[in-house]
C-alpha cells in the first residue's frame, strides 16, 4: 500500500493480490456435491435420459437446456441410485 499527495488530495494505492496463487476449496460436503452436479451437467452424458433434464426452443429459435434437480442426490450422475429412489417415492 502506498500513499501520496497530489494537488492536496491524498491518494492511496493498494497492491492487488496475485490471483494465480489462490486455491478454492469447498466449504463443506454439500458444496462438493453441487460442484459434482455442475460437472455432470457440463459433460451432458447423463442428461438426455434424465428425468430432471428440461430442454426446448425459445421464441427466437435458440435451443436451451436446464437441470431442474432439486438436490445433487437427485442427479443420476452424482447418485446412481436416485432414479430407483424416486420411483420408490412415487409408488408409496
C-alpha positions in Angstrom: 0.0 0.0 0.0 1.4 3.4 -1.0 0.0 6.8 0.0 1.0 10.0 -1.7 -0.5 13.5 -2.1 -1.3 15.1 -5.5 -2.6 18.7 -5.6 -3.6 18.5 -1.9 -5.6 15.2 -2.5 -4.4 12.2 -0.7 -4.3 9.1 -2.9 -3.9 5.6 -1.5 -2.9 2.8 -3.9 -3.4 -0.8 -2.8 -1.4 -3.7 -4.1 -3.6 -6.2 -5.9 -3.4 -9.8 -4.7 -1.8 -12.3 -7.0 -4.9 -14.4 -8.0 -2.8 -17.1 -9.6 -1.8 -18.4 -6.2 -5.4 -18.6 -4.9 -6.9 -22.1 -4.5 -10.6 -22.5 -3.8 -11.7 -25.3 -1.5 -15.3 -26.4 -0.9 -16.8 -25.1 2.4 -18.4 -28.5 3.1 -19.5 -31.7 1.6 -22.7 -30.2 0.2 -20.7 -27.6 -1.8 -18.6 -30.5 -3.2 -21.8 -32.4 -4.3 -23.2 -29.3 -6.0 -19.8 -29.0 -7.8 -20.2 -32.6 -9.0 -23.7 -31.9 -10.2 -22.4 -28.9 -12.2 -19.7 -31.1 -13.7 -22.2 -33.8 -14.7 -24.4 -31.2 -16.3 -21.5 -29.6 -18.2 -20.5 -33.0 -19.6 -24.1 -33.7 -20.5 -23.7 -37.5 -20.9 -26.4 -38.4 -18.3 -28.8 -35.6 -19.2 -30.7 -36.8 -22.3 -32.3 -39.7 -20.3 -32.5 -37.9 -17.0 -35.9 -37.0 -15.6 -34.6 -33.7 -14.4 -33.4 -32.5 -17.8 -35.5 -29.8 -19.4 -34.9 -28.5 -22.9 -36.7 -26.6 -25.6 -36.5 -23.9 -28.2 -37.0 -20.2 -27.3 -39.3 -18.0 -29.4 -36.1 -16.7 -31.1 -35.2 -20.2 -32.2 -32.4 -20.7 -29.7 -32.1 -24.1 -28.1 -31.9 -24.2 -24.3 -31.5 -26.9 -21.6 -31.7 -26.8 -17.9 -31.2 -29.1 -14.9 -34.2 -29.0 -12.6 -32.7 -31.3 -10.0 -33.7 -30.1 -6.5 -30.5 -31.5 -4.9 -27.3 -33.2 -6.1 -28.5 -36.5 -4.7 -31.4 -36.5 -7.2 -29.0 -36.5 -10.2 -28.2 -39.9 -11.6 -24.7 -38.8 -12.4 -23.9 -37.9 -8.8 -26.1 -40.6 -7.2 -26.7 -43.6 -9.4 -29.5 -44.8 -7.0 -31.5 -41.6 -7.5 -33.9 -43.0 -10.1 -34.7 -46.1 -8.1 -35.3 -43.9 -5.0 -37.6 -41.5 -7.0 -39.6 -44.4 -8.3 -39.9 -45.8 -4.8 -41.2 -42.5 -3.5 -43.8 -42.2 -6.3 -45.0 -45.7 -5.6 -45.6 -45.0 -1.9 
